[in-house]
Amino acid sequence: MSALNNATNNPSVYDSVWRGLHWVMAFLVISVLVVIEVKGELPKGELRRQLMSWHKQAGVAVFLLIWARLWWRHTHRTPAIVPPLSDFMKRLAGLAHLGLYALMILLPVLGVLFQQARGNEVVFLGWTLPWILNDTSWIHYAKPMKSVHEWLGNALIWLVGLHGASAFFHHWIRRDNTLVRMLNLRRS
């Protein structure tokens, strides 16, 4: 059954493509954040290098998938929240989603840029990404770019936590279908 047919048959839930993108990206984003935190606690060595490689791979994957997700969001309807949200809650949710999407674009871009400014190549699935900063004069910007990348990473941790907490708030306190429509479950 196509995603469009699925959405037509059950208009109160996201279609399977939308749910798949959401949960794959959730796994990647959370793993990127966990891996980089764990890596920071380890001594230098092979495990630390492997974790950094995973961090970069997953970050580039998030960057690629966010464009598919934005296209899907633009071309497919969003199931209604029942009961409807207040205008204030709609604006707040919109700002949170905008922040999540912006960070899923900015963080990988900054990560690649600061690695290239240091003279490091960035490889994704065996393919070296095109060099954007291939001039050694960029080395002076590597540290500030890394600092902004880390600061935005911390902001992403907070936004992801807020996103998850909001889903549970909607489900258990507000008792609407926000979480149910992403899980494709029936509310009891």
MIBA-881761 format. One line per field, with one value per residue: residue number from 1; residue in one letter; y, z, x of N, C-alpha, C in turn. Coordinates in Angstrom, 1 decimal. Atoms other than C-alpha are relative to their C-alpha. Layout:
% residues N
n <- (NUM, ...);
res <- (a, ...);
nv <- (Y, ...);
nw <- (Z, ...);
nu <- (X, ...);
cav <- (Y, ...);
caw <- (Z, ...);
cau <- (X, ...);
cv <- (Y, ...);
cw <- (Z, ...);
cu <- (X, ...);
***
This chain:
% residues 188
n <- (1, 2, 3, 4, 5, 6, 7, 8, 9, 10, 11, 12, 13, 14, 15, 16, 17, 18, 19, 20, 21, 22, 23, 24, 25, 26, 27, 28, 29, 30, 31, 32, 33, 34, 35, 36, 37, 38, 39, 40, 41, 42, 43, 44, 45, 46, 47, 48, 49, 50, 51, 52, 53, 54, 55, 56, 57, 58, 59, 60, 61, 62, 63, 64, 65, 66, 67, 68, 69, 70, 71, 72, 73, 74, 75, 76, 77, 78, 79, 80, 81, 82, 83, 84, 85, 86, 87, 88, 89, 90, 91, 92, 93, 94, 95, 96, 97, 98, 99, 100, 101, 102, 103, 104, 105, 106, 107, 108, 109, 110, 111, 112, 113, 114, 115, 116, 117, 118, 119, 120, 121, 122, 123, 124, 125, 126, 127, 128, 129, 130, 131, 132, 133, 134, 135, 136, 137, 138, 139, 140, 141, 142, 143, 144, 145, 146, 147, 148, 149, 150, 151, 152, 153, 154, 155, 156, 157, 158, 159, 160, 161, 162, 163, 164, 165, 166, 167, 168, 169, 170, 171, 172, 173, 174, 175, 176, 177, 178, 179, 180, 181, 182, 183, 184, 185, 186, 187, 188);
res <- (m, s, a, l, n, n, a, t, n, n, p, s, v, y, d, s, v, w, r, g, l, h, w, v, m, a, f, l, v, i, s, v, l, v, v, i, e, v, k, g, e, l, p, k, g, e, l, r, r, q, l, m, s, w, h, k, q, a, g, v, a, v, f, l, l, i, w, a, r, l, w, w, r, h, t, h, r, t, p, a, i, v, p, p, l, s, d, f, m, k, r, l, a, g, l, a, h, l, g, l, y, a, l, m, i, l, l, p, v, l, g, v, l, f, q, q, a, r, g, n, e, v, v, f, l, g, w, t, l, p, w, i, l, n, d, t, s, w, i, h, y, a, k, p, m, k, s, v, h, e, w, l, g, n, a, l, i, w, l, v, g, l, h, g, a, s, a, f, f, h, h, w, i, r, r, d, n, t, l, v, r, m, l, n, l, r, r, s);
nv <- (-1.2, -1.2, -0.9, -0.8, 0.8, 0.1, -1.2, -0.1, 1.0, -0.4, -1.4, -0.5, 0.4, -0.3, 1.1, 0.9, -0.7, -1.0, 0.7, 0.7, -1.1, -0.5, 0.9, 0.2, -1.2, -0.1, 0.9, -0.6, -1.2, 0.4, 0.7, -1.0, -0.7, 1.0, 0.4, -1.1, -0.2, 1.1, -0.2, -1.0, 0.6, 1.1, -0.4, 0.1, 1.3, 0.5, -0.2, -1.4, -0.3, 0.6, -0.7, -1.3, 0.4, 0.2, -1.4, -0.7, 0.8, -0.2, -1.4, -0.2, 0.7, -0.9, -1.1, 0.4, 0.4, -1.1, -0.6, 0.9, -0.2, -1.3, 0.1, 0.8, -0.8, -1.0, 0.7, 0.9, -0.7, 0.3, 0.4, -1.0, 0.3, 0.1, -1.3, -1.0, -0.8, -1.4, -0.7, -0.1, 1.3, 0.2, -0.8, 0.5, 1.2, -0.4, -0.5, 1.2, 0.8, -0.8, 0.1, 1.4, 0.1, -0.9, 0.6, 1.2, -0.4, -0.8, 0.8, 0.7, -0.9, -0.5, 1.1, 0.2, -1.2, -0.1, 1.1, -0.4, -1.1, 0.6, 0.8, 1.4, 0.4, 0.6, 1.2, 0.5, 1.3, 0.3, -1.1, -1.3, -1.1, -1.1, -1.0, -1.4, -0.8, 0.7, -1.0, 0.1, -1.3, 0.2, 0.6, -0.9, 0.1, 1.3, 0.0, -0.6, 0.8, 1.2, -0.5, -0.3, 1.4, 0.6, -0.7, 0.4, 1.4, 0.0, -0.5, 1.1, 0.9, -0.5, 0.0, 1.4, 0.3, -0.7, 0.7, 1.3, -0.4, -0.5, 1.1, 0.7, -0.9, 0.1, 1.3, 0.3, -1.1, -0.6, 1.1, -0.2, 1.0, -0.4, 1.2, 1.1, -0.1, 0.4, 1.4, 0.7, 0.8, -0.5, -0.5, 0.7);
nw <- (0.0, 0.0, -1.1, 0.2, -0.3, -1.4, -0.6, 0.3, -0.8, -1.4, 0.0, -1.3, -0.3, 1.0, 0.9, -0.3, 0.4, -1.0, -1.3, 0.2, -0.1, -1.3, -1.0, 0.4, -0.4, -1.5, -0.4, 0.4, -0.8, -1.4, 0.0, 0.2, -1.3, -1.0, 0.4, -0.2, -1.4, -0.5, 0.6, -0.8, -1.3, 0.3, 0.3, 1.5, 0.5, 1.1, -0.3, 0.1, 1.4, 0.6, -0.4, 0.8, 1.4, 0.0, -0.2, 1.3, 0.9, -0.4, 0.2, 1.4, 0.3, -0.4, 0.9, 1.2, -0.3, -0.3, 1.3, 0.3, -0.9, 0.3, 1.2, -0.3, -0.8, 1.0, 1.0, -0.6, -1.1, -1.4, -0.6, -1.0, -1.4, -0.5, 0.3, 0.6, -0.8, 0.0, 0.9, -0.7, 0.0, 1.4, 0.3, -0.7, 0.7, 1.3, -0.3, -0.4, 1.2, 0.8, -0.7, 0.2, 1.4, 0.2, -0.6, 0.7, 1.2, -0.4, -0.7, 0.9, 0.9, -0.9, -0.3, 1.2, 0.2, -1.0, 0.3, 1.2, -0.3, -0.7, 1.0, 0.0, 1.0, -0.6, 0.9, -0.2, 0.7, 0.9, 1.0, -0.6, 0.4, 0.7, -0.8, 0.0, -0.5, 0.3, -0.1, -1.4, -0.8, -0.8, -1.3, -1.1, -0.3, -0.4, -1.4, -0.2, 0.6, -0.9, -1.2, 0.3, 0.2, -1.3, -0.7, 0.6, -0.4, -1.3, 0.2, 0.6, -1.1, -0.8, 0.8, 0.2, -1.3, 0.0, 1.0, -0.6, -1.1, 0.5, 0.5, -1.2, -0.6, 0.8, -0.2, -1.4, -0.7, 0.9, 0.4, 1.4, 0.9, 0.6, 0.0, 0.6, 1.5, 0.4, -0.3, 0.7, -1.0, -0.4, -1.4, -0.8);
nu <- (0.9, -0.9, 0.1, 1.1, 1.2, 0.0, 0.5, 1.4, 0.7, 0.0, -0.5, -0.3, -1.4, -1.0, -0.2, -1.1, -1.3, -0.2, -0.3, -1.3, -1.0, -0.1, -0.6, -1.4, -0.7, 0.0, -1.0, -1.3, -0.2, -0.3, -1.3, -1.0, -0.2, -0.6, -1.3, -1.0, -0.2, -0.8, -1.4, -0.7, -0.4, -0.9, -1.4, -0.3, -0.2, 0.8, 1.4, 0.4, 0.0, 1.2, 1.2, 0.0, 0.4, 1.4, 0.6, 0.0, 0.9, 1.3, 0.3, 0.2, 1.3, 1.0, 0.0, 0.6, 1.4, 0.8, 0.5, 1.2, 1.0, 0.6, 0.8, 1.2, 0.8, 0.6, 0.8, 1.0, 0.7, -0.3, 1.3, 0.5, -0.1, 1.3, 0.7, -1.0, -0.9, 0.3, -0.9, -1.3, -0.7, -0.4, -1.2, -1.1, -0.4, -0.6, -1.4, -0.8, -0.3, -0.9, -1.3, -0.6, -0.4, -1.2, -1.1, -0.4, -0.7, -1.2, -1.1, -0.8, -0.7, -1.1, -1.0, -0.9, -0.8, -1.1, -1.0, -0.7, -0.9, -1.1, -0.7, 0.4, 1.1, 1.2, 0.4, 1.4, 0.2, -1.1, -0.2, -0.5, 0.8, -0.7, -0.7, 0.6, -1.1, -1.2, -1.1, -0.6, 0.3, 1.2, -0.4, 0.3, 1.4, 0.4, 0.4, 1.3, 1.0, 0.2, 0.7, 1.4, 0.6, 0.2, 1.1, 1.2, 0.2, 0.7, 1.4, 0.8, 0.3, 1.2, 1.2, 0.5, 0.6, 1.3, 0.9, 0.5, 0.8, 1.2, 0.8, 0.6, 0.9, 1.2, 0.7, 0.5, 0.6, 1.0, 0.7, 0.4, -0.6, -1.3, -0.9, 0.7, -0.1, -1.4, -0.2, 1.1, 0.7, 1.4, 0.0, 1.0);
cav <- (0.0, 3.4, 6.1, 8.2, 5.4, 4.8, 8.4, 8.3, 5.2, 6.6, 10.4, 10.6, 9.2, 10.1, 7.9, 5.1, 7.2, 10.1, 7.8, 5.9, 9.2, 10.4, 7.3, 6.7, 10.3, 10.2, 7.1, 8.9, 12.2, 10.5, 8.2, 11.2, 13.0, 9.9, 8.9, 12.3, 12.5, 9.0, 9.7, 12.7, 10.4, 7.9, 7.9, 8.4, 5.3, 3.1, 3.1, 6.8, 7.1, 4.7, 6.6, 9.9, 8.1, 7.0, 10.6, 12.0, 9.2, 9.6, 13.4, 13.4, 10.9, 13.3, 16.1, 14.1, 12.7, 16.1, 17.3, 14.2, 14.9, 18.6, 17.7, 15.1, 17.6, 20.1, 17.6, 15.6, 16.7, 16.7, 14.8, 17.0, 17.1, 16.1, 18.0, 21.0, 23.0, 26.6, 29.2, 29.7, 26.0, 25.8, 28.7, 27.1, 23.7, 25.4, 27.2, 23.9, 22.1, 25.0, 24.8, 21.0, 21.3, 24.2, 22.4, 19.2, 21.2, 23.6, 21.0, 18.7, 21.7, 23.2, 19.8, 19.3, 22.9, 22.8, 19.4, 20.7, 23.9, 21.7, 19.9, 16.7, 15.0, 13.9, 10.5, 9.3, 5.6, 5.4, 8.6, 11.7, 14.7, 17.6, 20.1, 23.4, 24.8, 23.6, 26.5, 26.4, 30.0, 28.6, 26.9, 30.0, 29.5, 25.9, 26.4, 29.0, 26.8, 23.8, 25.9, 27.0, 23.3, 22.2, 24.9, 24.1, 20.4, 21.2, 23.2, 20.2, 18.0, 20.3, 20.6, 16.8, 16.4, 19.0, 17.3, 13.9, 15.5, 17.3, 14.1, 12.5, 15.7, 15.6, 11.9, 11.7, 15.2, 16.8, 13.5, 14.4, 12.3, 13.9, 10.8, 8.3, 9.7, 9.2, 5.7, 4.7, 3.3, 3.6, 5.6, 3.6);
caw <- (0.0, -0.9, 1.6, 0.0, 0.2, 3.8, 4.6, 2.8, 4.7, 8.1, 8.0, 11.7, 11.5, 9.6, 6.6, 6.7, 4.9, 7.3, 10.3, 8.9, 8.3, 11.7, 13.6, 11.5, 12.0, 15.7, 16.0, 14.1, 16.0, 19.4, 18.5, 17.2, 20.5, 22.7, 20.7, 20.9, 24.6, 25.2, 22.9, 25.0, 28.1, 26.4, 26.2, 22.7, 20.7, 18.2, 19.9, 20.1, 16.4, 15.5, 17.5, 15.8, 12.4, 13.4, 14.6, 11.2, 9.2, 11.1, 11.0, 7.2, 7.0, 9.0, 6.7, 3.7, 5.2, 6.4, 2.8, 2.1, 5.2, 4.4, 0.9, 2.3, 4.8, 1.9, -0.3, 2.2, 4.7, 8.4, 10.3, 12.6, 16.3, 18.1, 20.2, 18.3, 19.8, 20.9, 18.7, 21.3, 21.4, 17.5, 17.4, 20.1, 18.3, 15.0, 16.6, 18.2, 14.8, 13.0, 15.6, 15.2, 11.4, 11.4, 13.7, 11.7, 8.7, 10.5, 12.7, 9.9, 7.7, 10.6, 11.4, 7.8, 7.6, 10.8, 9.8, 6.4, 7.9, 10.0, 6.8, 7.5, 4.8, 5.7, 4.3, 4.0, 3.2, 1.6, -0.5, 0.4, 0.5, -1.8, -0.3, 0.5, 2.5, 0.7, 1.5, 4.6, 5.5, 7.0, 9.9, 12.0, 11.8, 12.7, 16.5, 16.4, 14.1, 16.4, 19.4, 17.6, 16.5, 20.1, 21.4, 18.8, 19.6, 23.2, 22.0, 20.0, 23.1, 24.9, 21.9, 21.4, 25.2, 24.9, 21.8, 23.6, 26.8, 24.8, 23.1, 26.5, 27.8, 24.9, 25.4, 29.2, 30.3, 27.4, 26.2, 22.5, 19.5, 18.9, 19.9, 18.6, 15.0, 14.9, 16.3, 14.3, 17.4, 18.6, 21.8, 24.5);
cau <- (0.0, 1.5, 2.1, -0.6, -3.2, -2.2, -2.8, -6.1, -7.2, -6.3, -6.1, -5.5, -1.9, 1.3, 1.9, 4.5, 7.2, 6.8, 6.9, 9.9, 11.9, 11.0, 12.1, 15.3, 16.3, 15.4, 17.7, 20.5, 20.2, 20.2, 23.1, 25.1, 24.6, 25.3, 28.3, 30.0, 29.4, 30.8, 33.8, 34.7, 35.1, 37.4, 41.2, 42.7, 42.7, 41.0, 37.6, 37.5, 38.4, 35.6, 33.1, 34.2, 33.8, 30.3, 29.5, 30.5, 28.7, 25.5, 25.7, 26.0, 23.1, 21.0, 21.9, 20.9, 17.6, 16.5, 16.0, 13.8, 11.9, 11.4, 10.2, 7.8, 6.5, 5.9, 4.2, 2.1, -0.5, 0.0, -2.7, -4.8, -4.2, -7.4, -8.5, -6.9, -4.1, -4.5, -2.8, -0.1, 0.7, 0.7, 3.3, 5.4, 5.4, 6.2, 9.2, 10.4, 10.2, 11.9, 14.7, 15.1, 15.1, 17.6, 19.9, 19.8, 21.0, 23.5, 25.3, 26.4, 27.4, 29.5, 31.0, 32.2, 33.4, 35.5, 37.0, 37.9, 39.3, 41.6, 42.7, 40.8, 38.7, 35.2, 34.2, 30.6, 30.1, 33.5, 33.1, 35.1, 32.9, 33.8, 36.2, 34.5, 37.4, 40.4, 42.7, 45.0, 44.0, 40.8, 42.7, 42.1, 38.4, 38.4, 38.3, 35.5, 33.5, 34.0, 32.8, 29.7, 29.1, 29.4, 27.1, 24.5, 24.9, 24.0, 21.0, 19.9, 20.2, 17.7, 15.4, 15.3, 14.6, 11.8, 10.4, 10.2, 8.8, 6.2, 5.1, 4.5, 2.8, 0.4, -0.3, -0.7, -1.6, -3.4, -4.6, -4.6, -3.4, 0.0, 2.0, -0.5, -0.4, 3.4, 3.2, 0.0, -1.6, -5.2, -5.7, -7.5);
cv <- (1.2, 0.9, 0.9, -0.7, -0.2, 1.2, 0.2, -0.9, 0.4, 1.4, 0.5, -0.3, 0.5, -1.2, -0.8, 0.7, 1.1, -0.6, -0.6, 1.1, 0.5, -0.9, -0.3, 1.2, 0.2, -0.9, 0.7, 1.2, -0.4, -0.7, 1.0, 0.7, -0.9, -0.3, 1.1, 0.2, -1.2, 0.1, 0.9, -0.6, -1.1, 0.5, -0.1, -1.4, -0.4, 0.2, 1.4, 0.5, -0.6, 0.7, 1.4, -0.3, -0.2, 1.4, 0.7, -0.7, 0.3, 1.5, 0.4, -0.6, 0.9, 1.1, -0.4, -0.3, 1.2, 0.7, -0.9, 0.3, 1.4, 0.0, -0.8, 0.9, 1.1, -0.6, -0.9, 0.7, -0.5, -0.4, 1.0, -0.5, 0.1, -0.2, 1.0, 0.8, 1.5, 0.7, 0.1, -1.3, -0.4, 0.8, -0.6, -1.3, 0.3, 0.5, -1.2, -0.8, 0.8, -0.1, -1.4, -0.1, 0.8, -0.7, -1.3, 0.3, 0.7, -0.9, -0.8, 1.0, 0.5, -1.1, -0.3, 1.2, 0.0, -1.2, 0.4, 1.2, -0.5, -0.8, -1.4, -0.2, -0.6, -1.0, -0.5, -1.3, -0.3, 1.1, 1.2, 1.1, 1.1, 1.0, 1.3, 1.0, -0.7, 0.9, 0.0, 1.3, -0.2, -0.6, 0.9, 0.0, -1.3, -0.1, 0.7, -0.8, -1.2, 0.4, 0.2, -1.4, -0.6, 0.7, -0.3, -1.4, 0.0, 0.6, -1.1, -1.0, 0.5, 0.0, -1.5, -0.5, 0.7, -0.6, -1.3, 0.3, 0.5, -1.1, -0.7, 1.0, 0.0, -1.3, -0.2, 1.1, 0.6, -1.0, 0.2, -1.1, 0.3, -1.2, -1.1, 0.1, -0.2, -1.5, -0.9, -1.0, 0.6, 0.4, -0.8, 1.0);
cw <- (0.0, 1.2, -0.1, 0.3, 1.5, 0.7, -0.2, 0.9, 1.5, 0.1, 1.4, 0.4, -1.1, -0.9, 0.3, -0.4, 1.0, 1.3, -0.1, 0.0, 1.4, 0.9, -0.4, 0.4, 1.5, 0.5, -0.3, 0.8, 1.4, 0.0, -0.3, 1.3, 1.1, -0.4, 0.3, 1.5, 0.6, -0.5, 0.9, 1.4, -0.2, -0.2, -1.5, -0.4, -1.1, 0.2, -0.2, -1.4, -0.7, 0.4, -0.7, -1.4, 0.0, 0.1, -1.4, -1.0, 0.3, -0.2, -1.5, -0.4, 0.4, -0.9, -1.3, 0.2, 0.3, -1.2, -0.5, 0.9, -0.2, -1.3, 0.3, 0.8, -0.9, -0.9, 0.6, 1.2, 1.3, 0.6, 1.1, 1.4, 0.6, 1.5, -0.5, 1.1, 0.0, -0.9, 0.6, -0.1, -1.5, -0.3, 0.7, -0.7, -1.3, 0.2, 0.4, -1.3, -0.9, 0.6, -0.3, -1.5, -0.3, 0.5, -0.7, -1.4, 0.4, 0.6, -1.0, -0.9, 0.8, 0.3, -1.2, -0.2, 1.0, -0.2, -1.2, 0.3, 0.7, -1.0, -0.1, -1.1, 0.8, -1.0, 0.4, -0.8, -1.1, -1.0, 0.7, -0.5, -0.7, 1.0, -0.2, 0.4, -0.3, 0.0, 1.5, 0.8, 0.9, 1.4, 1.2, 0.4, 0.5, 1.5, 0.3, -0.6, 0.8, 1.2, -0.3, -0.3, 1.3, 0.7, -0.6, 0.3, 1.4, -0.1, -0.6, 1.1, 0.7, -0.9, -0.2, 1.3, 0.1, -0.9, 0.6, 1.2, -0.5, -0.6, 1.2, 0.7, -0.8, 0.2, 1.4, 0.7, -0.8, -0.6, -1.5, -0.8, -0.6, -0.1, -0.8, -1.5, -0.5, 0.2, -0.8, 0.9, 0.3, 1.5, 0.7, 0.8);
cu <- (0.9, -0.3, -1.3, -1.3, -0.1, -0.6, -1.5, -0.9, -0.1, 0.6, 0.4, 1.5, 0.9, 0.1, 1.3, 1.4, 0.3, 0.4, 1.4, 1.1, 0.1, 0.8, 1.5, 0.8, 0.1, 1.2, 1.4, 0.4, 0.4, 1.3, 1.1, 0.3, 0.6, 1.4, 1.1, 0.2, 0.9, 1.4, 0.8, 0.5, 1.1, 1.4, 0.2, 0.3, -0.9, -1.5, -0.5, 0.0, -1.2, -1.2, -0.1, -0.4, -1.5, -0.8, -0.1, -1.0, -1.5, -0.4, -0.3, -1.3, -1.2, -0.2, -0.7, -1.5, -0.9, -0.7, -1.2, -1.2, -0.7, -0.9, -1.3, -1.0, -0.7, -1.0, -1.1, -0.7, 0.4, -1.3, -0.3, 0.2, -1.4, 0.1, 1.1, 0.8, -0.5, 1.0, 1.4, 0.8, 0.4, 1.3, 1.2, 0.5, 0.7, 1.4, 0.9, 0.4, 0.9, 1.4, 0.6, 0.4, 1.3, 1.2, 0.5, 0.6, 1.3, 1.1, 0.8, 0.9, 1.2, 1.0, 0.9, 0.9, 1.2, 1.0, 0.8, 1.0, 1.3, 0.9, -0.4, -1.1, -1.1, -0.5, -1.4, -0.2, 1.1, 0.3, 0.4, -0.8, 0.8, 0.6, -0.7, 1.1, 1.3, 1.3, 0.4, -0.3, -1.2, 0.3, -0.4, -1.4, -0.5, -0.5, -1.3, -1.2, -0.3, -0.8, -1.4, -0.7, -0.3, -1.1, -1.3, -0.4, -0.7, -1.4, -0.9, -0.3, -1.3, -1.2, -0.5, -0.7, -1.4, -1.0, -0.6, -0.9, -1.4, -0.9, -0.7, -1.0, -1.3, -0.8, -0.6, -0.7, -1.1, -0.9, -0.5, 0.7, 1.3, 0.9, -0.6, 0.1, 1.4, 0.3, -1.0, -0.6, -1.4, 0.1, -1.1, -0.8);
***
